[in-house]
Amino acid sequence: MPPPTPPPADDFTLLHASTRSLPDRSRWTVLWMMGLAVLIVAAVVALVWYLNRFESEEEERRRGADAQWLEQSVQFHFRRLEDDVAQQARQAALDGPLAWSGRTRPGDADSDLPAGLLQRAEGVVLAQAWLTEQGPGGGDVAAWYEDVARHEDNRQALQTLQDIVRGLRRASYAGPMRTAEGEATDRVWLAVPYFDGTRLVGMYAVQLAMRQAVDALLPPWFLQKQTVRLVVDGAPAAPATELAPPYRTVMNLPGTDLLLEVVPQGARTSPVPRIFFLVALLFLLGMLAALAALRRDFGKRQQVQQRLQAEVALRTAMEGSVTIGMRAWDMGGRILYVNDAFCAMLGYSSEELRGTRAPLPYWPPEQAERLAALHQSVIRQGTQPEGIEVQFRHKSGHLVDVLIHEAPLTTADGTQLGWMSSILDISERKRAQQLAASQQEKLEASARLVAVGEVASTLAHELNQPLGALSSFASGLLNRLERGTITESELQAVVRRMAALAERAGGVTQRVNAFARRRELNLKRLDLVPLVRRAAAATQETHGAALQLQLQGEPAWVRGDALLLEHLVHNLCGNALDWARRAGQTPQVQVRLQPCPGAPGYLCLAVADNGPGVPEEAQARIFDAFFSTKEGGMGMGLAICRSIAEAHHGRILVGRDALLGGALFTAELPLAAASAPSSFSA
């Protein structure tokens, strides 16, 4: 389906938009919107950067706090363990080997010895031994010596432990212990000395399982989001997770190199900032979408505004250019709008006309009743396509003829609000019509006078010859009767000739009368050959000169009035004989009847002579009435011939004959159809 052709209003709108630059205010609005969009995007980027930075810092702070708490917790519980072991050392120094006889082992649940968390936790204290400087020890002394004997590193570590305890007189650790193959274990020895004054009595040593100790130290809440691994002998760190890398913290147990490795698990930071960020981002996206929609709506509004401005400009230009008055009124007959042309037409201002009702101020008082009825009719049904012509009165008092067309004034949904009138000032046209009518009457009067003159001239022209002949015959007959030299037979012949001439004069009168009144011609289908012979014979008899007839052997059928056509031939032949005599030689006139060479369906009746011919300057007017090149001529003969030819739907032409050298008059007449009706109206 081809795209619809835009209406002319759209073309005008595009033209208007192409020649109109963007207003400064709209450009600033667009720039402000673009700046706001850039500011929003920058704010989102800055917020994302700040949120990541905040989470990183929060993670660092939380990890530091956890590491500090873990370190303090380890220090606290191991200091408590050292105190418990010191108490056990004093008890062992006082009781000696009896400390292990008939009594429960230190660290048991029902023991009355003070016990901290590590002392009471199951599996943390693996062995306890009382190592004296003098005398037998007690407890799991074998475990001590087993570790000493198991690996050289163990022996050195435990020897160092004993040296520190003796030299520094404080608790010390040794470990981790190694297996016989040299692999590090999680077992660590803690030794606390007991001095009697400056004399070392002994030292109380406990073998600790550090993994169990770490598990006992960590509360469940600490292990919800992280795991803690004991690192012995520089074991590699756990692989980093996607959330945060693991970190290590020392246990600060003198004599050991134990570390605790914390591996974050799950979300490290609170999701609240991210939730707030997502909510803010959604709001920002919604704001951007609203801005985009607002910009789109702004563009549409701008297009609509341009279209409206174009329509207003077009309407203003139309109102300023048209000279037709425009008027709008509602269904109650109240004028809503008039344009400047209407105001100029009647001399009223738009303020004087708007809001007025019938009777309107420009109604002529003498026509108010008729205009009121017409006004109601227009409100009901409008006007016909040809409009209505009425008269209004100009404010200055003169009448203005107007032509009114009414069109329904409807809304977009088709509801009619009133009528829109176009009022055309036709005063000049009316005056022109009146002037034309007056001129027509004068022309008709002049035409009637001319027609009377033509009829009179025609009668004088046509009756001149028969009346002259009658006068001659009457004079001759009177002379012969006075002399008594006429016989009865000669008298009868003269009387017959006079009767024929009188009859011919009567015929001429009838023909001229019929021709002048333009009444019906007596058209018949007739053979033009015998008609030409008969007319030529009459002309020869009248002018006393011979004619050369070149007629076709077959009939030449035409439809015409025999009397008028005979008169046509008679006039052409008589006129040719008159001019042939002026050649100074034997007059020659040829009458030719033949089909027209260049006009199929027409018959040419040509009359040529050897006279001086018709001057070229006179050929254009030779057929006008009262125009004659013959001295004493009335100028009606050829005019009548032209009228007869045109009455038979033919024409008559003038030229110079190539054979005889004189004038050549050719009458072209249409051939008759074979089954044509016997008569018709001209």
MOKAUR-V295166 format. One record per backbone hydrogen bond with DSSP energy under -0.5 kcal/mol. NH is the residue of the N-H (numbers start at 1). CO is the residue of the C=O. E is the energy in kcal/mol with one decimal. If there is no record, write none. Layout:
NH,CO,E
NH,CO,E
This chain:
10,7,-1.0
11,7,-1.5
12,8,-2.3
13,9,-2.3
14,10,-3.0
15,11,-2.5
16,12,-2.6
17,13,-3.0
18,14,-2.6
19,15,-1.2
20,17,-0.9
21,19,-0.5
27,23,-2.2
28,24,-2.6
29,25,-2.0
30,26,-2.5
31,27,-2.4
32,28,-2.7
33,29,-2.4
34,30,-2.6
35,31,-2.7
36,32,-2.5
37,33,-2.3
38,34,-2.4
39,35,-2.5
40,36,-2.4
41,37,-2.4
42,38,-2.6
43,39,-2.3
44,40,-2.3
45,41,-2.5
46,42,-2.8
47,43,-2.5
48,44,-2.5
49,45,-2.6
50,46,-2.9
51,47,-2.6
52,48,-2.5
53,49,-2.6
54,50,-3.0
55,51,-2.8
56,52,-2.6
57,53,-3.0
58,54,-3.0
59,55,-2.6
60,56,-2.7
61,57,-3.0
62,58,-2.9
63,59,-3.0
64,60,-2.6
65,61,-2.6
66,62,-2.8
67,63,-2.6
68,64,-2.8
69,65,-3.0
70,66,-3.1
71,67,-2.6
72,68,-2.7
73,69,-2.9
74,70,-2.5
75,71,-2.8
76,72,-3.0
77,73,-2.5
78,74,-2.6
79,75,-2.4
80,76,-2.3
81,77,-2.3
82,78,-2.5
83,79,-2.4
84,80,-2.5
85,81,-3.0
86,82,-2.6
87,83,-2.5
88,84,-2.3
89,85,-2.2
90,86,-2.3
91,87,-2.3
92,88,-2.6
93,89,-2.4
94,90,-2.0
95,91,-2.8
96,92,-2.3
98,95,-1.4
99,96,-1.9
100,97,-1.6
101,98,-0.7
102,100,-0.5
108,105,-2.1
111,108,-1.0
120,116,-2.1
121,117,-1.9
124,121,-1.2
125,121,-0.6
126,124,-0.8
126,207,-3.8
127,207,-1.2
129,205,-3.4
130,138,-3.5
131,129,-0.7
131,203,-2.9
132,130,-0.7
133,201,-1.7
134,201,-0.5
138,130,-1.7
140,128,-4.3
141,139,-2.0
144,140,-1.1
145,141,-2.2
146,142,-2.6
147,143,-2.1
148,144,-2.0
149,145,-2.7
150,146,-1.5
151,147,-1.1
155,151,-1.9
156,152,-2.6
157,153,-2.7
158,154,-2.9
159,155,-2.4
160,156,-2.7
161,157,-2.1
162,158,-2.3
163,159,-2.4
164,160,-2.7
165,161,-2.6
166,162,-2.6
167,163,-3.4
168,164,-3.0
169,164,-0.6
169,165,-1.2
172,191,-2.1
173,254,-2.3
174,189,-2.0
175,255,-0.9
176,187,-0.6
177,187,-2.6
179,183,-2.6
182,179,-1.6
185,177,-3.1
188,208,-2.2
189,174,-2.8
190,206,-2.7
191,172,-2.7
192,204,-2.5
194,202,-2.5
196,199,-3.7
197,195,-0.9
198,196,-0.7
199,196,-1.5
200,198,-0.5
201,194,-2.8
201,199,-0.6
202,194,-1.3
203,131,-3.2
204,192,-2.9
205,129,-3.2
205,203,-0.6
206,190,-2.6
207,127,-3.5
208,188,-3.8
208,206,-0.6
209,124,-3.2
210,186,-2.5
210,208,-0.9
213,209,-2.1
214,210,-3.0
215,211,-2.6
216,212,-2.4
217,213,-1.7
218,214,-1.8
222,219,-0.7
223,219,-1.1
224,220,-0.5
224,221,-0.6
227,263,-2.4
229,261,-3.0
231,259,-3.1
232,230,-0.6
235,232,-0.9
241,244,-1.1
247,262,-2.1
249,260,-2.4
251,258,-1.7
254,252,-0.7
256,253,-2.1
259,231,-2.0
260,249,-3.0
261,229,-3.5
261,259,-0.5
262,247,-3.4
262,260,-0.6
263,227,-3.1
263,261,-0.5
264,262,-0.6
265,225,-3.9
273,270,-0.5
275,271,-2.9
276,272,-3.1
277,273,-2.8
278,274,-3.3
279,275,-2.9
280,276,-3.0
281,277,-3.3
282,278,-2.9
283,279,-2.4
284,280,-2.6
285,281,-3.3
286,282,-2.9
287,283,-2.5
288,284,-3.1
289,285,-3.3
290,286,-2.7
291,287,-2.7
292,288,-3.2
293,289,-3.0
294,290,-2.9
295,291,-3.2
296,292,-2.8
297,293,-3.0
298,294,-2.7
299,295,-2.8
300,296,-2.6
301,297,-2.9
302,298,-2.5
303,299,-2.6
304,300,-3.1
305,301,-2.8
306,302,-2.8
307,303,-2.9
308,304,-3.0
309,305,-3.0
310,306,-2.8
311,307,-3.0
312,308,-3.1
313,309,-3.0
314,310,-3.1
315,311,-3.1
316,312,-3.1
317,313,-2.8
318,314,-2.7
319,315,-3.0
320,316,-2.5
321,317,-1.7
322,318,-2.7
325,423,-2.5
327,421,-2.2
328,337,-2.8
329,419,-2.2
330,334,-2.1
331,417,-1.1
333,330,-2.0
335,356,-2.2
336,328,-3.7
337,328,-1.8
339,326,-1.8
343,339,-2.0
344,340,-3.0
345,341,-1.9
346,342,-1.6
347,343,-2.3
348,343,-0.6
353,349,-1.0
354,350,-2.8
355,335,-3.0
356,353,-1.8
363,360,-1.9
364,391,-0.5
367,364,-1.6
368,365,-1.2
371,367,-2.8
372,368,-2.4
373,369,-1.9
374,370,-2.2
375,371,-2.7
376,372,-2.3
377,373,-1.9
378,374,-2.3
379,375,-2.2
380,376,-1.8
381,377,-2.5
382,378,-2.6
387,384,-2.2
388,404,-2.0
390,388,-0.6
390,402,-2.0
392,400,-2.8
393,362,-3.3
394,392,-0.6
394,398,-3.4
395,346,-2.6
397,394,-2.0
400,392,-3.5
402,390,-2.8
403,424,-2.3
404,388,-3.0
405,422,-1.9
407,420,-2.2
409,418,-2.6
410,408,-0.8
411,415,-2.4
414,411,-1.6
417,409,-3.8
418,409,-1.5
419,329,-2.5
420,407,-3.3
421,327,-4.3
421,419,-0.5
422,405,-2.5
423,325,-3.3
423,421,-0.5
424,403,-2.5
424,422,-0.5
425,423,-0.5
426,401,-2.6
426,424,-0.8
427,401,-0.6
430,426,-3.0
431,427,-2.8
432,428,-2.7
433,429,-2.9
434,430,-2.9
435,431,-2.8
436,432,-3.0
437,433,-2.9
438,434,-2.5
439,435,-2.9
440,436,-2.7
441,437,-2.6
442,438,-2.3
443,439,-2.9
444,440,-3.2
445,441,-2.3
446,442,-2.7
447,443,-3.4
448,444,-2.7
449,445,-2.2
450,446,-2.8
451,447,-3.2
452,448,-2.6
453,449,-2.4
454,450,-3.2
455,451,-3.2
456,452,-2.7
457,453,-3.2
458,454,-3.5
459,455,-2.9
460,456,-2.6
461,457,-3.0
462,458,-3.4
463,459,-2.6
464,460,-0.7
465,461,-0.6
466,462,-0.7
467,463,-2.1
468,464,-2.3
469,465,-3.0
470,466,-3.0
471,467,-2.6
472,468,-2.4
473,469,-3.3
474,470,-2.9
475,471,-2.6
476,472,-2.9
477,473,-2.9
478,474,-2.4
479,475,-2.5
480,476,-2.7
481,477,-2.5
482,478,-2.4
483,479,-2.3
484,480,-1.4
485,480,-1.9
486,480,-0.6
491,487,-2.2
492,488,-2.5
493,489,-2.1
494,490,-2.5
495,491,-2.7
496,492,-2.8
497,493,-2.3
498,494,-2.7
499,495,-2.8
500,496,-2.6
501,497,-2.6
502,498,-2.5
503,499,-2.8
504,500,-2.6
505,501,-2.6
506,502,-2.4
507,503,-2.5
508,504,-2.8
509,505,-2.2
510,506,-2.3
511,507,-2.9
512,508,-2.8
513,509,-2.3
514,510,-3.0
515,511,-3.1
516,512,-2.8
517,513,-2.0
518,514,-0.7
519,514,-1.5
523,521,-1.6
524,560,-1.9
526,524,-0.8
526,558,-2.8
528,526,-0.6
528,556,-3.2
531,527,-0.9
532,528,-2.3
533,529,-2.2
534,530,-2.5
535,531,-2.5
536,532,-2.8
537,533,-2.3
538,534,-1.9
539,535,-2.1
540,536,-2.5
541,537,-2.2
542,538,-2.0
543,539,-3.0
544,540,-1.9
545,540,-0.5
548,589,-3.1
549,547,-0.7
550,548,-0.5
550,591,-3.6
552,593,-0.5
557,555,-0.6
558,526,-2.4
559,670,-0.6
560,524,-2.3
560,558,-0.6
562,560,-0.7
565,561,-2.9
566,562,-2.4
567,563,-2.0
568,564,-2.3
569,565,-2.5
570,566,-2.6
571,567,-2.5
572,568,-2.5
573,569,-2.7
574,570,-2.5
575,571,-2.7
576,572,-2.1
577,573,-2.4
578,574,-2.1
579,575,-1.8
580,576,-2.2
581,577,-1.5
582,579,-0.9
583,580,-1.4
584,581,-0.8
590,608,-2.7
591,548,-3.6
592,590,-0.6
592,606,-3.2
593,550,-2.1
594,604,-2.0
596,602,-2.1
599,596,-0.6
602,599,-1.5
603,669,-3.6
604,594,-3.2
605,603,-0.6
605,667,-2.7
606,592,-2.5
606,604,-0.7
607,665,-2.8
608,590,-2.5
609,663,-1.8
610,588,-1.2
615,613,-0.5
618,615,-1.0
619,615,-0.8
619,616,-0.8
620,616,-0.6
621,618,-0.7
622,618,-0.7
624,621,-1.6
626,635,-1.9
627,624,-1.4
627,635,-0.9
628,626,-0.5
633,630,-2.5
640,636,-2.4
641,637,-2.0
642,638,-2.5
643,639,-2.1
644,640,-2.4
645,641,-2.4
646,642,-2.7
647,643,-2.2
648,644,-1.0
648,645,-0.6
649,646,-1.8
650,645,-2.5
651,668,-1.6
653,666,-2.8
655,664,-1.8
657,662,-3.0
661,657,-1.2
662,609,-1.4
664,655,-2.4
665,607,-2.4
666,653,-2.3
666,664,-0.5
667,605,-2.7
668,651,-3.0
668,666,-0.6
669,603,-2.8
669,667,-0.6
670,648,-0.6
671,601,-3.0
672,557,-2.1
676,673,-1.0
